[in-house]
């Protein structure tokens, strides 16, 4: 990618996680493009409550799928989750902590900044 991607605060997008290696491009960053129909743009610090809710709702983020480069997530991992799924989790009262500086600006098309700030763990 040549264009610098921006976060929800309008700043340069920061790296989300290299262990496990996350992102639409598996580059550690919540970058996206028009092919990312899931909009994997929210850098979440997942917890067990969020992971269990996702699995019950039909989005299993716990079970590894090495064929897709997916290690399976555990409590405390940082991961670029789908903005739509994160929005559903918030509605269900299961939103987990997120990093605004690592969350792509495209997320704002689905989730207002005011909502995101309620879950932010990187605002000083």
Phi and psi restraints in degrees (range 20) as a CNS / XPLOR table:
assign (resid 1 and name C) (resid 2 and name N)
       (resid 2 and name CA) (resid 2 and name C) 1.0 -92.9 20.0 2
assign (resid 2 and name N) (resid 2 and name CA)
       (resid 2 and name C) (resid 3 and name N) 1.0 -35.8 20.0 2
assign (resid 2 and name C) (resid 3 and name N)
       (resid 3 and name CA) (resid 3 and name C) 1.0 -74.8 20.0 2
assign (resid 3 and name N) (resid 3 and name CA)
       (resid 3 and name C) (resid 4 and name N) 1.0 133.3 20.0 2
assign (resid 3 and name C) (resid 4 and name N)
       (resid 4 and name CA) (resid 4 and name C) 1.0 -73.1 20.0 2
assign (resid 4 and name N) (resid 4 and name CA)
       (resid 4 and name C) (resid 5 and name N) 1.0 125.8 20.0 2
assign (resid 4 and name C) (resid 5 and name N)
       (resid 5 and name CA) (resid 5 and name C) 1.0 -83.2 20.0 2
assign (resid 5 and name N) (resid 5 and name CA)
       (resid 5 and name C) (resid 6 and name N) 1.0 149.3 20.0 2
assign (resid 5 and name C) (resid 6 and name N)
       (resid 6 and name CA) (resid 6 and name C) 1.0 -110.6 20.0 2
assign (resid 6 and name N) (resid 6 and name CA)
       (resid 6 and name C) (resid 7 and name N) 1.0 153.9 20.0 2
assign (resid 6 and name C) (resid 7 and name N)
       (resid 7 and name CA) (resid 7 and name C) 1.0 -94.6 20.0 2
assign (resid 7 and name N) (resid 7 and name CA)
       (resid 7 and name C) (resid 8 and name N) 1.0 -179.0 20.0 2
assign (resid 7 and name C) (resid 8 and name N)
       (resid 8 and name CA) (resid 8 and name C) 1.0 -67.3 20.0 2
assign (resid 8 and name N) (resid 8 and name CA)
       (resid 8 and name C) (resid 9 and name N) 1.0 -12.2 20.0 2
assign (resid 8 and name C) (resid 9 and name N)
       (resid 9 and name CA) (resid 9 and name C) 1.0 -96.0 20.0 2
assign (resid 9 and name N) (resid 9 and name CA)
       (resid 9 and name C) (resid 10 and name N) 1.0 -0.7 20.0 2
assign (resid 9 and name C) (resid 10 and name N)
       (resid 10 and name CA) (resid 10 and name C) 1.0 84.5 20.0 2
assign (resid 10 and name N) (resid 10 and name CA)
       (resid 10 and name C) (resid 11 and name N) 1.0 8.9 20.0 2
assign (resid 10 and name C) (resid 11 and name N)
       (resid 11 and name CA) (resid 11 and name C) 1.0 -99.7 20.0 2
assign (resid 11 and name N) (resid 11 and name CA)
       (resid 11 and name C) (resid 12 and name N) 1.0 173.3 20.0 2
assign (resid 11 and name C) (resid 12 and name N)
       (resid 12 and name CA) (resid 12 and name C) 1.0 -62.1 20.0 2
assign (resid 12 and name N) (resid 12 and name CA)
       (resid 12 and name C) (resid 13 and name N) 1.0 136.0 20.0 2
assign (resid 12 and name C) (resid 13 and name N)
       (resid 13 and name CA) (resid 13 and name C) 1.0 -67.3 20.0 2
assign (resid 13 and name N) (resid 13 and name CA)
       (resid 13 and name C) (resid 14 and name N) 1.0 128.5 20.0 2
assign (resid 13 and name C) (resid 14 and name N)
       (resid 14 and name CA) (resid 14 and name C) 1.0 -92.9 20.0 2
assign (resid 14 and name N) (resid 14 and name CA)
       (resid 14 and name C) (resid 15 and name N) 1.0 159.1 20.0 2
assign (resid 14 and name C) (resid 15 and name N)
       (resid 15 and name CA) (resid 15 and name C) 1.0 -62.6 20.0 2
assign (resid 15 and name N) (resid 15 and name CA)
       (resid 15 and name C) (resid 16 and name N) 1.0 140.6 20.0 2
assign (resid 15 and name C) (resid 16 and name N)
       (resid 16 and name CA) (resid 16 and name C) 1.0 -94.7 20.0 2
assign (resid 16 and name N) (resid 16 and name CA)
       (resid 16 and name C) (resid 17 and name N) 1.0 -57.0 20.0 2
assign (resid 16 and name C) (resid 17 and name N)
       (resid 17 and name CA) (resid 17 and name C) 1.0 -163.0 20.0 2
assign (resid 17 and name N) (resid 17 and name CA)
       (resid 17 and name C) (resid 18 and name N) 1.0 133.7 20.0 2
assign (resid 17 and name C) (resid 18 and name N)
       (resid 18 and name CA) (resid 18 and name C) 1.0 -103.8 20.0 2
assign (resid 18 and name N) (resid 18 and name CA)
       (resid 18 and name C) (resid 19 and name N) 1.0 -10.3 20.0 2
assign (resid 18 and name C) (resid 19 and name N)
       (resid 19 and name CA) (resid 19 and name C) 1.0 -146.5 20.0 2
assign (resid 19 and name N) (resid 19 and name CA)
       (resid 19 and name C) (resid 20 and name N) 1.0 93.8 20.0 2
assign (resid 19 and name C) (resid 20 and name N)
       (resid 20 and name CA) (resid 20 and name C) 1.0 -73.8 20.0 2
assign (resid 20 and name N) (resid 20 and name CA)
       (resid 20 and name C) (resid 21 and name N) 1.0 152.2 20.0 2
assign (resid 20 and name C) (resid 21 and name N)
       (resid 21 and name CA) (resid 21 and name C) 1.0 -73.4 20.0 2
assign (resid 21 and name N) (resid 21 and name CA)
       (resid 21 and name C) (resid 22 and name N) 1.0 117.2 20.0 2
assign (resid 21 and name C) (resid 22 and name N)
       (resid 22 and name CA) (resid 22 and name C) 1.0 -114.8 20.0 2
assign (resid 22 and name N) (resid 22 and name CA)
       (resid 22 and name C) (resid 23 and name N) 1.0 -178.4 20.0 2
assign (resid 22 and name C) (resid 23 and name N)
       (resid 23 and name CA) (resid 23 and name C) 1.0 103.6 20.0 2
assign (resid 23 and name N) (resid 23 and name CA)
       (resid 23 and name C) (resid 24 and name N) 1.0 151.7 20.0 2
assign (resid 23 and name C) (resid 24 and name N)
       (resid 24 and name CA) (resid 24 and name C) 1.0 -53.6 20.0 2
assign (resid 24 and name N) (resid 24 and name CA)
       (resid 24 and name C) (resid 25 and name N) 1.0 -37.7 20.0 2
assign (resid 24 and name C) (resid 25 and name N)
       (resid 25 and name CA) (resid 25 and name C) 1.0 -94.9 20.0 2
assign (resid 25 and name N) (resid 25 and name CA)
       (resid 25 and name C) (resid 26 and name N) 1.0 0.7 20.0 2
assign (resid 25 and name C) (resid 26 and name N)
       (resid 26 and name CA) (resid 26 and name C) 1.0 52.9 20.0 2
assign (resid 26 and name N) (resid 26 and name CA)
       (resid 26 and name C) (resid 27 and name N) 1.0 48.4 20.0 2
assign (resid 26 and name C) (resid 27 and name N)
       (resid 27 and name CA) (resid 27 and name C) 1.0 -115.2 20.0 2
assign (resid 27 and name N) (resid 27 and name CA)
       (resid 27 and name C) (resid 28 and name N) 1.0 9.0 20.0 2
assign (resid 27 and name C) (resid 28 and name N)
       (resid 28 and name CA) (resid 28 and name C) 1.0 87.8 20.0 2
assign (resid 28 and name N) (resid 28 and name CA)
       (resid 28 and name C) (resid 29 and name N) 1.0 -4.3 20.0 2
assign (resid 28 and name C) (resid 29 and name N)
       (resid 29 and name CA) (resid 29 and name C) 1.0 -121.7 20.0 2
assign (resid 29 and name N) (resid 29 and name CA)
       (resid 29 and name C) (resid 30 and name N) 1.0 150.8 20.0 2
assign (resid 29 and name C) (resid 30 and name N)
       (resid 30 and name CA) (resid 30 and name C) 1.0 -85.2 20.0 2
assign (resid 30 and name N) (resid 30 and name CA)
       (resid 30 and name C) (resid 31 and name N) 1.0 43.7 20.0 2
assign (resid 30 and name C) (resid 31 and name N)
       (resid 31 and name CA) (resid 31 and name C) 1.0 -65.3 20.0 2
assign (resid 31 and name N) (resid 31 and name CA)
       (resid 31 and name C) (resid 32 and name N) 1.0 161.0 20.0 2
assign (resid 31 and name C) (resid 32 and name N)
       (resid 32 and name CA) (resid 32 and name C) 1.0 -151.5 20.0 2
assign (resid 32 and name N) (resid 32 and name CA)
       (resid 32 and name C) (resid 33 and name N) 1.0 169.9 20.0 2
assign (resid 32 and name C) (resid 33 and name N)
       (resid 33 and name CA) (resid 33 and name C) 1.0 -153.3 20.0 2
assign (resid 33 and name N) (resid 33 and name CA)
       (resid 33 and name C) (resid 34 and name N) 1.0 -175.9 20.0 2
assign (resid 33 and name C) (resid 34 and name N)
       (resid 34 and name CA) (resid 34 and name C) 1.0 -66.5 20.0 2
assign (resid 34 and name N) (resid 34 and name CA)
       (resid 34 and name C) (resid 35 and name N) 1.0 -16.5 20.0 2
assign (resid 34 and name C) (resid 35 and name N)
       (resid 35 and name CA) (resid 35 and name C) 1.0 -83.6 20.0 2
assign (resid 35 and name N) (resid 35 and name CA)
       (resid 35 and name C) (resid 36 and name N) 1.0 -12.4 20.0 2
assign (resid 35 and name C) (resid 36 and name N)
       (resid 36 and name CA) (resid 36 and name C) 1.0 -85.6 20.0 2
assign (resid 36 and name N) (resid 36 and name CA)
       (resid 36 and name C) (resid 37 and name N) 1.0 81.0 20.0 2
assign (resid 36 and name C) (resid 37 and name N)
       (resid 37 and name CA) (resid 37 and name C) 1.0 -69.6 20.0 2
assign (resid 37 and name N) (resid 37 and name CA)
       (resid 37 and name C) (resid 38 and name N) 1.0 -21.4 20.0 2
assign (resid 37 and name C) (resid 38 and name N)
       (resid 38 and name CA) (resid 38 and name C) 1.0 -81.3 20.0 2
assign (resid 38 and name N) (resid 38 and name CA)
       (resid 38 and name C) (resid 39 and name N) 1.0 -12.6 20.0 2
assign (resid 38 and name C) (resid 39 and name N)
       (resid 39 and name CA) (resid 39 and name C) 1.0 51.4 20.0 2
assign (resid 39 and name N) (resid 39 and name CA)
       (resid 39 and name C) (resid 40 and name N) 1.0 67.8 20.0 2
assign (resid 39 and name C) (resid 40 and name N)
       (resid 40 and name CA) (resid 40 and name C) 1.0 -79.5 20.0 2
assign (resid 40 and name N) (resid 40 and name CA)
       (resid 40 and name C) (resid 41 and name N) 1.0 73.6 20.0 2
assign (resid 40 and name C) (resid 41 and name N)
       (resid 41 and name CA) (resid 41 and name C) 1.0 -123.5 20.0 2
assign (resid 41 and name N) (resid 41 and name CA)
       (resid 41 and name C) (resid 42 and name N) 1.0 -6.1 20.0 2
assign (resid 41 and name C) (resid 42 and name N)
       (resid 42 and name CA) (resid 42 and name C) 1.0 -97.0 20.0 2
assign (resid 42 and name N) (resid 42 and name CA)
       (resid 42 and name C) (resid 43 and name N) 1.0 116.5 20.0 2
assign (resid 42 and name C) (resid 43 and name N)
       (resid 43 and name CA) (resid 43 and name C) 1.0 -83.7 20.0 2
assign (resid 43 and name N) (resid 43 and name CA)
       (resid 43 and name C) (resid 44 and name N) 1.0 101.1 20.0 2
assign (resid 43 and name C) (resid 44 and name N)
       (resid 44 and name CA) (resid 44 and name C) 1.0 -105.1 20.0 2
assign (resid 44 and name N) (resid 44 and name CA)
       (resid 44 and name C) (resid 45 and name N) 1.0 143.4 20.0 2
assign (resid 44 and name C) (resid 45 and name N)
       (resid 45 and name CA) (resid 45 and name C) 1.0 -97.3 20.0 2
assign (resid 45 and name N) (resid 45 and name CA)
       (resid 45 and name C) (resid 46 and name N) 1.0 93.6 20.0 2
assign (resid 45 and name C) (resid 46 and name N)
       (resid 46 and name CA) (resid 46 and name C) 1.0 -67.4 20.0 2
assign (resid 46 and name N) (resid 46 and name CA)
       (resid 46 and name C) (resid 47 and name N) 1.0 149.7 20.0 2
assign (resid 46 and name C) (resid 47 and name N)
       (resid 47 and name CA) (resid 47 and name C) 1.0 -128.2 20.0 2
assign (resid 47 and name N) (resid 47 and name CA)
       (resid 47 and name C) (resid 48 and name N) 1.0 169.4 20.0 2
assign (resid 47 and name C) (resid 48 and name N)
       (resid 48 and name CA) (resid 48 and name C) 1.0 -59.3 20.0 2
assign (resid 48 and name N) (resid 48 and name CA)
       (resid 48 and name C) (resid 49 and name N) 1.0 -38.9 20.0 2
assign (resid 48 and name C) (resid 49 and name N)
       (resid 49 and name CA) (resid 49 and name C) 1.0 -61.5 20.0 2
assign (resid 49 and name N) (resid 49 and name CA)
       (resid 49 and name C) (resid 50 and name N) 1.0 -45.2 20.0 2
assign (resid 49 and name C) (resid 50 and name N)
       (resid 50 and name CA) (resid 50 and name C) 1.0 -64.2 20.0 2
assign (resid 50 and name N) (resid 50 and name CA)
       (resid 50 and name C) (resid 51 and name N) 1.0 -46.7 20.0 2
assign (resid 50 and name C) (resid 51 and name N)
       (resid 51 and name CA) (resid 51 and name C) 1.0 -62.0 20.0 2
assign (resid 51 and name N) (resid 51 and name CA)
       (resid 51 and name C) (resid 52 and name N) 1.0 -43.2 20.0 2
assign (resid 51 and name C) (resid 52 and name N)
       (resid 52 and name CA) (resid 52 and name C) 1.0 -66.1 20.0 2
assign (resid 52 and name N) (resid 52 and name CA)
       (resid 52 and name C) (resid 53 and name N) 1.0 -41.0 20.0 2
assign (resid 52 and name C) (resid 53 and name N)
       (resid 53 and name CA) (resid 53 and name C) 1.0 -61.9 20.0 2
assign (resid 53 and name N) (resid 53 and name CA)
       (resid 53 and name C) (resid 54 and name N) 1.0 -46.4 20.0 2
assign (resid 53 and name C) (resid 54 and name N)
       (resid 54 and name CA) (resid 54 and name C) 1.0 -57.6 20.0 2
assign (resid 54 and name N) (resid 54 and name CA)
       (resid 54 and name C) (resid 55 and name N) 1.0 -45.6 20.0 2
assign (resid 54 and name C) (resid 55 and name N)
       (resid 55 and name CA) (resid 55 and name C) 1.0 -62.0 20.0 2
assign (resid 55 and name N) (resid 55 and name CA)
       (resid 55 and name C) (resid 56 and name N) 1.0 -45.9 20.0 2
assign (resid 55 and name C) (resid 56 and name N)
       (resid 56 and name CA) (resid 56 and name C) 1.0 -64.0 20.0 2
assign (resid 56 and name N) (resid 56 and name CA)
       (resid 56 and name C) (resid 57 and name N) 1.0 -31.0 20.0 2
assign (resid 56 and name C) (resid 57 and name N)
       (resid 57 and name CA) (resid 57 and name C) 1.0 -84.8 20.0 2
assign (resid 57 and name N) (resid 57 and name CA)
       (resid 57 and name C) (resid 58 and name N) 1.0 -2.8 20.0 2
assign (resid 57 and name C) (resid 58 and name N)
       (resid 58 and name CA) (resid 58 and name C) 1.0 104.7 20.0 2
assign (resid 58 and name N) (resid 58 and name CA)
       (resid 58 and name C) (resid 59 and name N) 1.0 11.7 20.0 2
assign (resid 58 and name C) (resid 59 and name N)
       (resid 59 and name CA) (resid 59 and name C) 1.0 -125.3 20.0 2
assign (resid 59 and name N) (resid 59 and name CA)
       (resid 59 and name C) (resid 60 and name N) 1.0 82.8 20.0 2
assign (resid 59 and name C) (resid 60 and name N)
       (resid 60 and name CA) (resid 60 and name C) 1.0 -75.2 20.0 2
assign (resid 60 and name N) (resid 60 and name CA)
       (resid 60 and name C) (resid 61 and name N) 1.0 106.3 20.0 2
assign (resid 60 and name C) (resid 61 and name N)
       (resid 61 and name CA) (resid 61 and name C) 1.0 -101.3 20.0 2
assign (resid 61 and name N) (resid 61 and name CA)
       (resid 61 and name C) (resid 62 and name N) 1.0 4.2 20.0 2
assign (resid 61 and name C) (resid 62 and name N)
       (resid 62 and name CA) (resid 62 and name C) 1.0 -93.3 20.0 2
assign (resid 62 and name N) (resid 62 and name CA)
       (resid 62 and name C) (resid 63 and name N) 1.0 -42.3 20.0 2
assign (resid 62 and name C) (resid 63 and name N)
       (resid 63 and name CA) (resid 63 and name C) 1.0 -74.5 20.0 2
assign (resid 63 and name N) (resid 63 and name CA)
       (resid 63 and name C) (resid 64 and name N) 1.0 125.0 20.0 2
assign (resid 63 and name C) (resid 64 and name N)
       (resid 64 and name CA) (resid 64 and name C) 1.0 -64.3 20.0 2
assign (resid 64 and name N) (resid 64 and name CA)
       (resid 64 and name C) (resid 65 and name N) 1.0 143.8 20.0 2
assign (resid 64 and name C) (resid 65 and name N)
       (resid 65 and name CA) (resid 65 and name C) 1.0 -134.7 20.0 2
assign (resid 65 and name N) (resid 65 and name CA)
       (resid 65 and name C) (resid 66 and name N) 1.0 78.6 20.0 2
assign (resid 65 and name C) (resid 66 and name N)
       (resid 66 and name CA) (resid 66 and name C) 1.0 -58.5 20.0 2
assign (resid 66 and name N) (resid 66 and name CA)
       (resid 66 and name C) (resid 67 and name N) 1.0 -26.6 20.0 2
assign (resid 66 and name C) (resid 67 and name N)
       (resid 67 and name CA) (resid 67 and name C) 1.0 -65.2 20.0 2
assign (resid 67 and name N) (resid 67 and name CA)
       (resid 67 and name C) (resid 68 and name N) 1.0 -19.3 20.0 2
assign (resid 67 and name C) (resid 68 and name N)
       (resid 68 and name CA) (resid 68 and name C) 1.0 -110.7 20.0 2
assign (resid 68 and name N) (resid 68 and name CA)
       (resid 68 and name C) (resid 69 and name N) 1.0 11.6 20.0 2
assign (resid 68 and name C) (resid 69 and name N)
       (resid 69 and name CA) (resid 69 and name C) 1.0 69.7 20.0 2
assign (resid 69 and name N) (resid 69 and name CA)
       (resid 69 and name C) (resid 70 and name N) 1.0 26.6 20.0 2
assign (resid 69 and name C) (resid 70 and name N)
       (resid 70 and name CA) (resid 70 and name C) 1.0 -109.4 20.0 2
assign (resid 70 and name N) (resid 70 and name CA)
       (resid 70 and name C) (resid 71 and name N) 1.0 116.5 20.0 2
assign (resid 70 and name C) (resid 71 and name N)
       (resid 71 and name CA) (resid 71 and name C) 1.0 -80.8 20.0 2
assign (resid 71 and name N) (resid 71 and name CA)
       (resid 71 and name C) (resid 72 and name N) 1.0 -12.5 20.0 2
assign (resid 71 and name C) (resid 72 and name N)
       (resid 72 and name CA) (resid 72 and name C) 1.0 83.4 20.0 2
assign (resid 72 and name N) (resid 72 and name CA)
       (resid 72 and name C) (resid 73 and name N) 1.0 137.5 20.0 2
assign (resid 72 and name C) (resid 73 and name N)
       (resid 73 and name CA) (resid 73 and name C) 1.0 -105.7 20.0 2
assign (resid 73 and name N) (resid 73 and name CA)
       (resid 73 and name C) (resid 74 and name N) 1.0 154.8 20.0 2
assign (resid 73 and name C) (resid 74 and name N)
       (resid 74 and name CA) (resid 74 and name C) 1.0 -134.3 20.0 2
assign (resid 74 and name N) (resid 74 and name CA)
       (resid 74 and name C) (resid 75 and name N) 1.0 165.3 20.0 2
assign (resid 74 and name C) (resid 75 and name N)
       (resid 75 and name CA) (resid 75 and name C) 1.0 -48.8 20.0 2
assign (resid 75 and name N) (resid 75 and name CA)
       (resid 75 and name C) (resid 76 and name N) 1.0 127.8 20.0 2
assign (resid 75 and name C) (resid 76 and name N)
       (resid 76 and name CA) (resid 76 and name C) 1.0 96.2 20.0 2
assign (resid 76 and name N) (resid 76 and name CA)
       (resid 76 and name C) (resid 77 and name N) 1.0 -12.8 20.0 2
assign (resid 76 and name C) (resid 77 and name N)
       (resid 77 and name CA) (resid 77 and name C) 1.0 -69.5 20.0 2
assign (resid 77 and name N) (resid 77 and name CA)
       (resid 77 and name C) (resid 78 and name N) 1.0 148.1 20.0 2
assign (resid 77 and name C) (resid 78 and name N)
       (resid 78 and name CA) (resid 78 and name C) 1.0 -99.8 20.0 2
assign (resid 78 and name N) (resid 78 and name CA)
       (resid 78 and name C) (resid 79 and name N) 1.0 139.4 20.0 2
assign (resid 78 and name C) (resid 79 and name N)
       (resid 79 and name CA) (resid 79 and name C) 1.0 -155.8 20.0 2
assign (resid 79 and name N) (resid 79 and name CA)
       (resid 79 and name C) (resid 80 and name N) 1.0 144.9 20.0 2
assign (resid 79 and name C) (resid 80 and name N)
       (resid 80 and name CA) (resid 80 and name C) 1.0 -82.0 20.0 2
assign (resid 80 and name N) (resid 80 and name CA)
       (resid 80 and name C) (resid 81 and name N) 1.0 99.6 20.0 2
assign (resid 80 and name C) (resid 81 and name N)
       (resid 81 and name CA) (resid 81 and name C) 1.0 -93.6 20.0 2
assign (resid 81 and name N) (resid 81 and name CA)
       (resid 81 and name C) (resid 82 and name N) 1.0 158.5 20.0 2
assign (resid 81 and name C) (resid 82 and name N)
       (resid 82 and name CA) (resid 82 and name C) 1.0 -65.8 20.0 2
assign (resid 82 and name N) (resid 82 and name CA)
       (resid 82 and name C) (resid 83 and name N) 1.0 132.2 20.0 2
assign (resid 82 and name C) (resid 83 and name N)
       (resid 83 and name CA) (resid 83 and name C) 1.0 -59.5 20.0 2
assign (resid 83 and name N) (resid 83 and name CA)
       (resid 83 and name C) (resid 84 and name N) 1.0 -39.3 20.0 2
assign (resid 83 and name C) (resid 84 and name N)
       (resid 84 and name CA) (resid 84 and name C) 1.0 -63.5 20.0 2
assign (resid 84 and name N) (resid 84 and name CA)
       (resid 84 and name C) (resid 85 and name N) 1.0 -42.1 20.0 2
assign (resid 84 and name C) (resid 85 and name N)
       (resid 85 and name CA) (resid 85 and name C) 1.0 -68.0 20.0 2
assign (resid 85 and name N) (resid 85 and name CA)
       (resid 85 and name C) (resid 86 and name N) 1.0 -37.6 20.0 2
assign (resid 85 and name C) (resid 86 and name N)
       (resid 86 and name CA) (resid 86 and name C) 1.0 -65.0 20.0 2
assign (resid 86 and name N) (resid 86 and name CA)
       (resid 86 and name C) (resid 87 and name N) 1.0 -41.1 20.0 2
assign (resid 86 and name C) (resid 87 and name N)
       (resid 87 and name CA) (resid 87 and name C) 1.0 -59.4 20.0 2
assign (resid 87 and name N) (resid 87 and name CA)
       (resid 87 and name C) (resid 88 and name N) 1.0 -42.5 20.0 2
assign (resid 87 and name C) (resid 88 and name N)
       (resid 88 and name CA) (resid 88 and name C) 1.0 -64.3 20.0 2
assign (resid 88 and name N) (resid 88 and name CA)
       (resid 88 and name C) (resid 89 and name N) 1.0 -40.1 20.0 2
assign (resid 88 and name C) (resid 89 and name N)
       (resid 89 and name CA) (resid 89 and name C) 1.0 -63.5 20.0 2
assign (resid 89 and name N) (resid 89 and name CA)
       (resid 89 and name C) (resid 90 and name N) 1.0 -41.4 20.0 2
assign (resid 89 and name C) (resid 90 and name N)
       (resid 90 and name CA) (resid 90 and name C) 1.0 -61.5 20.0 2
assign (resid 90 and name N) (resid 90 and name CA)
       (resid 90 and name C) (resid 91 and name N) 1.0 -45.3 20.0 2
assign (resid 90 and name C) (resid 91 and name N)
       (resid 91 and name CA) (resid 91 and name C) 1.0 -59.5 20.0 2
assign (resid 91 and name N) (resid 91 and name CA)
       (resid 91 and name C) (resid 92 and name N) 1.0 -35.1 20.0 2
assign (resid 91 and name C) (resid 92 and name N)
       (resid 92 and name CA) (resid 92 and name C) 1.0 -84.6 20.0 2
assign (resid 92 and name N) (resid 92 and name CA)
       (resid 92 and name C) (resid 93 and name N) 1.0 0.2 20.0 2
assign (resid 92 and name C) (resid 93 and name N)
       (resid 93 and name CA) (resid 93 and name C) 1.0 77.4 20.0 2
assign (resid 93 and name N) (resid 93 and name CA)
       (resid 93 and name C) (resid 94 and name N) 1.0 22.7 20.0 2
assign (resid 93 and name C) (resid 94 and name N)
       (resid 94 and name CA) (resid 94 and name C) 1.0 -119.4 20.0 2
assign (resid 94 and name N) (resid 94 and name CA)
       (resid 94 and name C) (resid 95 and name N) 1.0 16.7 20.0 2
assign (resid 94 and name C) (resid 95 and name N)
       (resid 95 and name CA) (resid 95 and name C) 1.0 -61.1 20.0 2
assign (resid 95 and name N) (resid 95 and name CA)
       (resid 95 and name C) (resid 96 and name N) 1.0 138.7 20.0 2
assign (resid 95 and name C) (resid 96 and name N)
       (resid 96 and name CA) (resid 96 and name C) 1.0 -106.1 20.0 2
assign (resid 96 and name N) (resid 96 and name CA)
       (resid 96 and name C) (resid 97 and name N) 1.0 169.9 20.0 2
assign (resid 96 and name C) (resid 97 and name N)
       (resid 97 and name CA) (resid 97 and name C) 1.0 -60.9 20.0 2
assign (resid 97 and name N) (resid 97 and name CA)
       (resid 97 and name C) (resid 98 and name N) 1.0 146.7 20.0 2
assign (resid 97 and name C) (resid 98 and name N)
       (resid 98 and name CA) (resid 98 and name C) 1.0 -134.6 20.0 2
assign (resid 98 and name N) (resid 98 and name CA)
       (resid 98 and name C) (resid 99 and name N) 1.0 162.2 20.0 2
assign (resid 98 and name C) (resid 99 and name N)
       (resid 99 and name CA) (resid 99 and name C) 1.0 -107.4 20.0 2
assign (resid 99 and name N) (resid 99 and name CA)
       (resid 99 and name C) (resid 100 and name N) 1.0 111.2 20.0 2
assign (resid 99 and name C) (resid 100 and name N)
       (resid 100 and name CA) (resid 100 and name C) 1.0 -65.6 20.0 2
assign (resid 100 and name N) (resid 100 and name CA)
       (resid 100 and name C) (resid 101 and name N) 1.0 -37.7 20.0 2
assign (resid 100 and name C) (resid 101 and name N)
       (resid 101 and name CA) (resid 101 and name C) 1.0 -69.5 20.0 2
assign (resid 101 and name N) (resid 101 and name CA)
       (resid 101 and name C) (resid 102 and name N) 1.0 -14.3 20.0 2
assign (resid 101 and name C) (resid 102 and name N)
       (resid 102 and name CA) (resid 102 and name C) 1.0 -111.1 20.0 2
assign (resid 102 and name N) (resid 102 and name CA)
       (resid 102 and name C) (resid 103 and name N) 1.0 2.0 20.0 2
assign (resid 102 and name C) (resid 103 and name N)
       (resid 103 and name CA) (resid 103 and name C) 1.0 -100.2 20.0 2
assign (resid 103 and name N) (resid 103 and name CA)
       (resid 103 and name C) (resid 104 and name N) 1.0 126.2 20.0 2
assign (resid 103 and name C) (resid 104 and name N)
       (resid 104 and name CA) (resid 104 and name C) 1.0 -66.4 20.0 2
assign (resid 104 and name N) (resid 104 and name CA)
       (resid 104 and name C) (resid 105 and name N) 1.0 143.5 20.0 2
assign (resid 104 and name C) (resid 105 and name N)
       (resid 105 and name CA) (resid 105 and name C) 1.0 -58.5 20.0 2
assign (resid 105 and name N) (resid 105 and name CA)
       (resid 105 and name C) (resid 106 and name N) 1.0 -24.9 20.0 2
assign (resid 105 and name C) (resid 106 and name N)
       (resid 106 and name CA) (resid 106 and name C) 1.0 -62.2 20.0 2
assign (resid 106 and name N) (resid 106 and name CA)
       (resid 106 and name C) (resid 107 and name N) 1.0 -21.8 20.0 2
assign (resid 106 and name C) (resid 107 and name N)
       (resid 107 and name CA) (resid 107 and name C) 1.0 -57.1 20.0 2
assign (resid 107 and name N) (resid 107 and name CA)
       (resid 107 and name C) (resid 108 and name N) 1.0 -32.8 20.0 2
assign (resid 107 and name C) (resid 108 and name N)
       (resid 108 and name CA) (resid 108 and name C) 1.0 -64.1 20.0 2
assign (resid 108 and name N) (resid 108 and name CA)
       (resid 108 and name C) (resid 109 and name N) 1.0 -15.3 20.0 2
assign (resid 108 and name C) (resid 109 and name N)
       (resid 109 and name CA) (resid 109 and name C) 1.0 -71.6 20.0 2
assign (resid 109 and name N) (resid 109 and name CA)
       (resid 109 and name C) (resid 110 and name N) 1.0 -20.8 20.0 2
assign (resid 109 and name C) (resid 110 and name N)
       (resid 110 and name CA) (resid 110 and name C) 1.0 -114.4 20.0 2
assign (resid 110 and name N) (resid 110 and name CA)
       (resid 110 and name C) (resid 111 and name N) 1.0 -29.2 20.0 2
assign (resid 110 and name C) (resid 111 and name N)
       (resid 111 and name CA) (resid 111 and name C) 1.0 -133.0 20.0 2
assign (resid 111 and name N) (resid 111 and name CA)
       (resid 111 and name C) (resid 112 and name N) 1.0 124.5 20.0 2
assign (resid 111 and name C) (resid 112 and name N)
       (resid 112 and name CA) (resid 112 and name C) 1.0 -65.2 20.0 2
assign (resid 112 and name N) (resid 112 and name CA)
       (resid 112 and name C) (resid 113 and name N) 1.0 149.7 20.0 2
assign (resid 112 and name C) (resid 113 and name N)
       (resid 113 and name CA) (resid 113 and name C) 1.0 -58.7 20.0 2
assign (resid 113 and name N) (resid 113 and name CA)
       (resid 113 and name C) (resid 114 and name N) 1.0 -34.5 20.0 2
assign (resid 113 and name C) (resid 114 and name N)
       (resid 114 and name CA) (resid 114 and name C) 1.0 -60.9 20.0 2
assign (resid 114 and name N) (resid 114 and name CA)
       (resid 114 and name C) (resid 115 and name N) 1.0 -38.5 20.0 2
assign (resid 114 and name C) (resid 115 and name N)
       (resid 115 and name CA) (resid 115 and name C) 1.0 -70.0 20.0 2
assign (resid 115 and name N) (resid 115 and name CA)
       (resid 115 and name C) (resid 116 and name N) 1.0 -45.4 20.0 2
assign (resid 115 and name C) (resid 116 and name N)
       (resid 116 and name CA) (resid 116 and name C) 1.0 -59.3 20.0 2
assign (resid 116 and name N) (resid 116 and name CA)
       (resid 116 and name C) (resid 117 and name N) 1.0 -40.8 20.0 2
assign (resid 116 and name C) (resid 117 and name N)
       (resid 117 and name CA) (resid 117 and name C) 1.0 -61.7 20.0 2
assign (resid 117 and name N) (resid 117 and name CA)
       (resid 117 and name C) (resid 118 and name N) 1.0 -27.6 20.0 2
assign (resid 117 and name C) (resid 118 and name N)
       (resid 118 and name CA) (resid 118 and name C) 1.0 -64.7 20.0 2
assign (resid 118 and name N) (resid 118 and name CA)
       (resid 118 and name C) (resid 119 and name N) 1.0 -23.4 20.0 2
assign (resid 118 and name C) (resid 119 and name N)
       (resid 119 and name CA) (resid 119 and name C) 1.0 -109.4 20.0 2
assign (resid 119 and name N) (resid 119 and name CA)
       (resid 119 and name C) (resid 120 and name N) 1.0 -0.7 20.0 2
assign (resid 119 and name C) (resid 120 and name N)
       (resid 120 and name CA) (resid 120 and name C) 1.0 -68.6 20.0 2
assign (resid 120 and name N) (resid 120 and name CA)
       (resid 120 and name C) (resid 121 and name N) 1.0 136.0 20.0 2
assign (resid 120 and name C) (resid 121 and name N)
       (resid 121 and name CA) (resid 121 and name C) 1.0 -115.9 20.0 2
assign (resid 121 and name N) (resid 121 and name CA)
       (resid 121 and name C) (resid 122 and name N) 1.0 9.2 20.0 2
assign (resid 121 and name C) (resid 122 and name N)
       (resid 122 and name CA) (resid 122 and name C) 1.0 -124.4 20.0 2
assign (resid 122 and name N) (resid 122 and name CA)
       (resid 122 and name C) (resid 123 and name N) 1.0 23.4 20.0 2
assign (resid 122 and name C) (resid 123 and name N)
       (resid 123 and name CA) (resid 123 and name C) 1.0 -97.6 20.0 2
assign (resid 123 and name N) (resid 123 and name CA)
       (resid 123 and name C) (resid 124 and name N) 1.0 130.6 20.0 2
